Amino acid sequence: MFRPSLKSGWSLTILFFVSLILFAIAQSSYIIVKTENYDTKVSASILMKTFMDSLKTEIVSRGIEIDPIDDPLKSGLIGTRVSSITTDKGLLSEKQAAINPNLAAVFVEEFTKLRLNPGDYIAVGSTGSNPAVNLALYAAIKTMRLKPVIITAVSSASYGANKEMMTWLDMEASLRRKKLIDFSSSYASLGGKEDLGIGLSDNGIKSLQEAMQRNVVPQIIGSDLKSNIETRMAAYQDYLPENTRFKAFVNIGAGLANVGSEPNAKLIPEGINHKLAERNYETEGVAMLMAKNNVPVLNFRRVLRWTKKYDLPSELTQMPKAGEGKVFSSRVHNVWISAVCLLLLVIAVIIVIIFDRHDRRFMANIVDPDEEL
């Protein structure tokens, strides 16, 4: 005998629509989860923006031209294609992508992975090739209260700090005069081929030396690349207090004294390297020697790889706001709301089953007149 069931009627229709509503609620419910050291990252980003604004004011006051084509955000941090202190070709897209205050948070994130704490000493090897990256690093160092020992190769690739009267040494000196930082380069070298400025004109080398002199930064100058590397290592140790060790070596760019050779620059992985000493390199730069002293190496060379990793914009049409991006927070589904929606759906299904059983018992007690005949 056919016995009707509530499961085939309006209850299933209601259950279907309830399921859709609960699914829509769960699917559209998100929460923002802040990453570790969120406040520090935001502070570093705000500080980097302060650095950028300060340098732009300085550059404008000196009457230095800002190219609106190469530097659409008019930051003043993008140099010319070629100058007397330009050592090699550089990608304009890399320089433009670095004009982002949130890049400072990337360094905070990497320093957090290295478990750096206030007061820790770090060694830094930088160049003038991408001043915005240097600013991001300095903002992270200042915010996390680290103690850096910095050696800079003053020359620059294309579109970097390659204007003779506004080198990277001039930029950091300006920040220091305005008391935005309390550290700067301890030593400087010419950079370029062999770290001796080979290939630059006499005027270019003179301009680099004048930049060191006017900013009172001692010059590292040896007979060859190996000599410069040895001198750098000695200089780092001289600035390190007794019974103290460097907690990290940060390499920015592809300065030959730091990476050893041009092929090495492409072989050293981006990011934190704990096992760099285990690899064989034909020429060992400061990074390799630091690694052999059990100092972890943070290599930061290709900006576009970092912007991709941390979901930062690679093409900027306007200045990003500090605190925006994957490095600060992530948007995830709200687990609690999803759990409540699932619970409500289970309850709805149970109710349908209970009512259906009740209906079946009720129908079972009805006597069929045909069965009596």
C-alpha positions in Angstrom: 0.0 0.0 0.0 1.3 3.5 -0.8 2.0 5.5 2.3 2.7 9.2 1.8 5.9 10.7 3.4 6.7 14.2 4.4 10.1 13.7 2.8 8.4 14.0 -0.6 6.5 17.1 0.2 6.9 20.6 1.3 9.4 19.8 4.1 12.1 18.8 1.6 11.5 22.0 -0.3 11.9 24.1 2.8 15.0 22.0 3.8 16.5 22.7 0.3 16.1 26.5 0.7 17.3 26.5 4.3 20.5 24.6 3.1 21.0 27.2 0.4 20.7 30.1 2.8 23.0 28.5 5.4 25.6 27.8 2.6 25.4 31.3 1.4 25.9 32.7 4.9 28.9 30.4 5.6 30.5 31.1 2.2 30.3 34.8 2.6 31.4 35.1 6.2 35.0 36.1 6.6 37.3 37.4 9.3 40.6 39.3 9.1 43.4 37.4 10.7 46.4 39.6 11.6 49.9 38.2 11.0 52.5 38.0 13.7 54.1 41.3 14.7 51.2 43.2 12.9 51.7 46.4 14.8 55.5 46.4 14.2 54.9 45.9 10.5 52.5 48.8 10.3 54.9 51.0 12.2 57.7 50.1 9.9 55.6 50.8 6.8 54.5 54.2 8.2 58.2 55.0 9.0 59.3 54.0 5.4 56.6 56.4 4.1 58.0 59.1 6.4 61.5 58.4 5.0 60.2 58.7 1.4 58.4 62.0 2.1 61.5 63.4 3.8 63.8 62.5 0.9 61.3 63.9 -1.7 61.3 67.2 0.2 65.1 67.1 0.2 65.4 66.3 -3.5 62.9 69.0 -4.5 64.7 71.6 -2.3 68.0 70.8 -4.1 66.4 71.4 -7.5 67.0 67.8 -8.6 64.7 66.9 -11.5 62.1 64.1 -11.0 61.2 62.3 -14.3 57.4 61.8 -14.3 57.7 59.1 -16.9 60.2 56.9 -15.1 59.0 57.9 -11.7 55.2 58.2 -12.1 54.7 58.4 -8.3 57.2 61.3 -8.2 59.0 59.8 -5.3 62.4 61.1 -6.4 63.9 57.7 -5.6 64.3 56.6 -9.2 67.4 57.8 -11.0 68.4 58.1 -14.6 69.1 55.4 -17.1 72.8 56.3 -17.2 75.2 58.6 -15.4 78.9 58.8 -14.5 78.3 56.6 -11.5 76.1 54.0 -13.2 77.8 50.6 -13.2 75.4 48.3 -15.1 71.9 47.9 -16.4 69.0 47.8 -14.0 65.3 47.0 -14.5 63.1 50.1 -14.2 60.2 47.8 -13.2 62.1 46.6 -10.1 62.8 50.2 -9.0 59.2 51.2 -9.5 57.7 48.2 -7.6 59.9 49.1 -4.6 58.2 52.5 -4.2 55.9 50.9 -1.7 56.0 51.6 2.1 54.6 48.1 2.8 57.9 46.7 1.6 59.2 47.5 5.0 56.8 44.9 6.5 58.4 42.2 4.3 61.7 42.8 6.1 59.9 42.7 9.5 58.4 39.4 8.5 61.8 38.0 7.4 63.5 39.3 10.6 60.7 37.7 12.6 61.5 34.3 10.9 65.1 34.9 12.0 64.0 35.5 15.5 65.8 38.8 15.8 65.2 40.8 19.0 65.9 44.4 19.9 69.6 45.0 20.4 70.7 42.2 18.1 73.6 43.0 15.8 73.2 42.4 12.1 75.6 43.0 9.2 74.3 44.7 6.1 75.8 44.8 2.7 74.0 47.2 0.3 74.4 49.1 -2.9 72.9 52.3 -4.3 71.0 50.4 -7.0 67.6 50.5 -5.3 67.3 53.1 -2.6 63.6 52.3 -1.9 64.6 48.8 -0.8 67.3 50.3 1.4 64.6 52.5 3.0 62.4 49.5 3.6 65.3 47.7 5.3 66.2 50.8 7.4 62.6 51.2 8.5 62.4 47.6 9.7 65.8 48.0 11.5 64.7 51.2 13.2 61.3 49.8 14.2 62.7 46.6 15.6 65.5 48.4 17.3 68.3 46.3 15.8 71.9 47.3 15.7 73.2 47.3 12.1 76.8 47.5 10.8 76.4 48.7 7.2 78.9 48.7 4.3 77.6 50.3 1.1 78.8 50.1 -2.5 78.0 53.6 -3.5 77.7 53.2 -7.3 74.4 52.2 -8.8 72.7 50.3 -11.6 70.4 52.2 -13.9 67.5 54.0 -12.3 68.9 53.7 -8.8 70.6 56.3 -6.7 72.9 57.3 -9.6 72.7 61.0 -9.5 76.1 62.4 -8.6 74.8 64.8 -6.0 72.2 62.5 -4.5 73.9 59.1 -4.0 72.6 56.7 -1.4 75.1 58.1 1.1 73.5 61.5 0.6 70.1 60.1 1.1 70.9 58.3 4.4 72.8 61.4 5.6 69.7 63.5 5.0 67.6 61.1 7.1 70.2 61.2 9.9 70.4 65.0 9.9 66.6 65.0 10.4 67.0 62.4 13.2 64.8 59.9 11.4 67.6 57.3 11.8 70.5 57.0 14.3 72.6 54.7 12.1 74.2 54.9 8.6 76.9 53.3 6.5 80.1 52.7 8.5 82.2 52.1 5.4 81.7 52.5 1.7 83.3 51.2 -1.5 83.2 52.2 -5.1 81.2 49.1 -6.1 81.0 48.0 -9.7 83.4 45.5 -11.3 85.8 44.1 -8.7 84.2 46.5 -6.2 86.8 49.0 -7.5 84.6 50.9 -9.9 86.4 49.4 -12.9 84.8 50.6 -16.1 83.7 53.9 -14.6 85.2 57.2 -15.9 87.6 59.2 -13.8 84.8 61.7 -13.2 82.5 58.9 -12.0 85.1 57.6 -9.5 85.8 61.2 -8.4 82.0 61.8 -7.8 81.8 58.6 -5.7 84.8 59.6 -3.6 83.4 63.1 -3.1 80.2 61.6 -1.9 82.1 59.6 0.7 84.0 62.6 1.8 81.1 65.0 2.1 79.2 62.4 4.1 82.3 61.4 6.2 82.2 57.7 5.3 85.6 55.9 5.2 86.4 54.2 1.9 87.2 50.6 1.6 89.8 50.3 -1.2 92.0 47.3 -1.8 94.1 46.0 -4.7 91.5 43.6 -6.0 88.1 42.1 -5.2 89.5 39.5 -2.8 91.3 42.2 -0.8 88.1 44.3 -0.6 86.2 41.2 0.7 88.8 40.6 3.4 88.7 44.3 4.4 84.9 44.2 4.6 85.0 41.1 6.9 87.5 42.8 9.1 85.5 46.0 9.2 82.4 44.1 10.3 84.2 42.5 13.1 85.8 45.8 14.3 82.3 47.2 14.9 81.1 44.1 16.8 81.4 44.3 20.6 83.4 41.6 22.3 81.5 38.4 23.1 78.9 39.3 20.6 78.0 37.8 17.2 76.0 38.8 14.2 72.5 37.3 14.2 72.1 37.8 10.4 73.8 39.1 7.3 71.5 41.0 5.0 72.6 41.3 1.4 70.7 43.9 -0.7 71.3 43.7 -4.5 74.2 42.1 -6.2 77.3 43.9 -4.9 80.3 41.7 -6.0 82.0 42.0 -2.6 78.9 40.5 -1.0 78.1 37.8 -3.5 81.6 37.0 -4.9 80.7 37.1 -8.6 78.0 37.8 -11.1 77.1 34.1 -11.5 76.8 33.8 -7.8 74.3 36.6 -7.6 71.9 34.4 -9.7 72.7 31.3 -7.8 72.1 32.5 -4.2 68.5 31.8 -3.4 66.2 34.8 -2.5 65.2 34.9 1.2 66.8 33.3 4.3 69.7 30.9 3.7 70.8 28.8 6.6 72.9 26.4 4.6 74.8 28.7 2.2 78.1 27.4 3.6 77.4 23.9 2.3 77.4 25.1 -1.3 80.5 25.4 -3.5 81.1 28.8 -5.1 84.1 29.6 -7.2 84.5 33.0 -5.6 83.3 33.5 -2.0 81.9 36.9 -1.1 81.0 38.2 2.3 77.7 36.3 2.3 79.5 33.0 2.0 82.1 33.9 4.6 79.4 35.0 7.0 77.6 31.7 6.4 80.8 29.8 7.3 80.7 31.6 10.6 77.1 30.2 11.2 75.5 33.6 10.4 72.2 33.1 8.5 72.0 35.1 5.3 69.0 37.1 4.1 69.4 37.7 0.4 67.1 40.3 -1.2 67.9 41.0 -4.8 64.8 40.7 -7.1 62.0 43.0 -5.9 59.4 41.5 -8.2 59.8 38.1 -6.7 59.2 39.5 -3.2 56.1 41.5 -4.3 54.7 38.3 -5.9 55.5 36.2 -2.7 53.7 38.7 -0.4 51.0 39.7 -2.9 52.1 43.3 -3.2 51.3 45.3 -6.4 54.1 45.2 -8.9 52.7 48.0 -11.0 51.7 51.1 -9.0 49.4 53.8 -10.2 49.2 55.5 -6.8 51.0 55.3 -3.5 49.8 52.2 -1.5 48.5 52.8 2.0 50.5 51.5 4.9 49.1 48.3 6.4 47.6 46.8 3.2 48.6 43.4 1.9 49.0 39.7 2.7 52.1 40.5 4.8 49.8 42.2 7.4 46.7 40.1 7.4 44.7 37.5 5.5 41.0 37.1 4.8 39.7 33.7 5.9 36.3 32.0 6.3 34.8 32.4 9.7 35.0 28.9 11.2 32.5 29.6 14.0 29.8 30.9 11.7 30.4 27.9 9.3 30.1 25.5 12.3 26.8 27.2 13.5 25.4 26.9 9.9 26.3 23.2 9.8 24.8 22.6 13.2 21.5 24.4 12.1 21.4 22.3 8.9 21.9 19.0 10.9 19.1 20.1 13.3 16.8 20.8 10.3 17.5 17.4 8.8 16.8 15.7 12.1 13.5 17.6 12.5 12.4 16.4 9.0 13.4 12.8 9.9 11.4 13.0 13.2 8.3 14.4 11.6 8.6 11.8 8.8 8.7 8.9 11.3 5.8 10.3 13.2 3.8 10.5 10.0 4.6 6.9 9.2 3.4 5.7 12.6 0.3 7.7 12.2 -0.4 6.1 8.8 0.3 2.6 10.1 -2.5 2.9 12.6 -5.1 3.7 9.9 -7.2 0.7 8.9 -7.5 0.1 5.1 -11.2 -0.7 4.4 -10.2 -3.0 1.5 -8.1 -5.1 3.9 -11.2 -5.9 6.0 -13.0 -7.4 3.0 
